[in-house]
Amino acid sequence: VVVAVGGGWPAQPGHMDLLGRGTLSVWLRVSAATALARIAASVNPRPLLEVADPLATAESLLARRKQHYQRGDLRIDTEHRTPDEVVGAILRRLTPCGGDREREETA
């Protein structure tokens, strides 16, 4: 089962502690600029795009949330990757021949 939570979920007090044993959490890293470009392409209204300075707000949010995101079991860089490439990167980290499951992605 894959559960995709919103970006603010891990930063809420106690949320990361709710993840049970045997749960694998993956931090999908992205820059503020790329995150904004991706949400701008969404058909759903996004409040972040309606503030005076969306980029500064996104950078501030990422900075405040980073300590919580870093608690993820795996960290995958999503910058300049398609969704299929991100899935491939995650699967490579999860399969025995894909590496030693280091927390930080190196390639």
C-alpha positions as CSV (number, residue, x, y, z in Angstrom):
1,V,0.0,0.0,0.0
2,V,1.3,3.4,-0.9
3,V,0.0,6.5,1.0
4,A,1.0,9.9,-0.4
5,V,0.6,12.5,2.2
6,G,0.6,16.3,1.7
7,G,3.8,18.2,2.1
8,G,2.8,19.6,5.5
9,W,1.8,16.2,7.0
10,P,5.3,15.1,8.3
11,A,5.7,18.5,10.0
12,Q,2.6,18.2,12.2
13,P,3.5,17.2,15.7
14,G,3.5,13.4,16.2
15,H,2.6,12.5,12.6
16,M,6.0,10.8,11.8
17,D,5.6,8.9,15.0
18,L,2.3,7.4,13.7
19,L,4.2,5.4,11.1
20,G,4.3,1.9,12.4
21,R,7.1,-0.6,12.4
22,G,7.6,-2.1,9.0
23,T,6.5,1.1,7.4
24,L,8.9,2.6,4.9
25,S,8.8,6.4,4.3
26,V,10.3,8.0,1.3
27,W,11.2,11.7,1.0
28,L,10.8,12.8,-2.6
29,R,13.2,15.8,-2.7
30,V,12.5,18.7,-5.0
31,S,13.5,22.4,-5.2
32,A,10.9,25.1,-4.3
33,A,11.0,26.3,-7.9
34,T,10.3,22.9,-9.4
35,A,7.6,22.2,-6.8
36,L,5.9,25.5,-7.9
37,A,6.1,24.6,-11.6
38,R,4.5,21.3,-10.9
39,I,1.6,22.6,-8.8
40,A,1.1,25.4,-11.4
41,A,0.4,22.7,-13.9
42,S,-2.4,21.3,-11.7
43,V,-6.0,21.8,-12.6
44,N,-6.9,22.2,-9.0
45,P,-6.6,25.6,-7.3
46,R,-3.5,25.8,-5.1
47,P,-3.4,28.4,-2.3
48,L,0.4,28.7,-2.5
49,L,0.1,30.2,-6.0
50,E,-2.2,32.9,-4.7
51,V,0.3,34.5,-2.1
52,A,2.3,37.6,-3.0
53,D,5.6,35.7,-3.4
54,P,5.0,32.0,-4.1
55,L,8.7,31.2,-4.5
56,A,9.7,32.8,-1.2
57,T,6.8,31.1,0.6
58,A,7.7,27.7,-0.9
59,E,11.4,28.1,0.1
60,S,10.3,29.1,3.6
61,L,8.0,26.1,3.9
62,L,10.7,23.7,2.6
63,A,13.2,25.1,5.1
64,R,10.8,24.7,8.0
65,R,9.8,21.2,7.0
66,K,13.2,19.8,6.1
67,Q,14.0,18.5,9.5
68,H,10.8,16.4,9.4
69,Y,11.4,15.3,5.8
70,Q,14.8,14.1,6.8
71,R,13.3,11.5,9.0
72,G,12.2,9.6,5.9
73,D,13.8,6.2,5.5
74,L,14.8,6.9,2.0
75,R,15.6,10.1,0.2
76,I,14.9,10.3,-3.6
77,D,15.8,13.3,-5.7
78,T,12.9,14.1,-8.0
79,E,14.4,17.1,-9.7
80,H,14.3,16.8,-13.5
81,R,12.7,13.3,-13.3
82,T,9.4,12.1,-14.7
83,P,7.1,10.2,-12.3
84,D,8.1,6.9,-14.0
85,E,11.8,7.7,-13.4
86,V,11.0,8.5,-9.7
87,V,9.2,5.1,-9.3
88,G,12.2,3.4,-11.0
89,A,14.6,5.1,-8.5
90,I,12.5,4.0,-5.6
91,L,12.2,0.4,-6.9
92,R,16.0,0.2,-7.5
93,R,16.5,1.2,-3.8
94,L,14.1,-1.5,-2.7
95,T,15.3,-4.5,-4.6
96,P,18.3,-6.6,-3.4
97,C,20.3,-5.9,-6.6
98,G,19.5,-2.2,-6.4
99,G,22.0,-1.4,-3.7
100,D,22.4,-1.5,0.0
101,R,19.3,0.8,0.8
102,E,21.4,3.7,1.9
103,R,19.2,6.5,3.1
104,E,20.7,9.0,0.6
105,E,20.4,8.4,-3.1
106,T,23.8,8.8,-4.8
107,A,22.8,8.6,-8.4
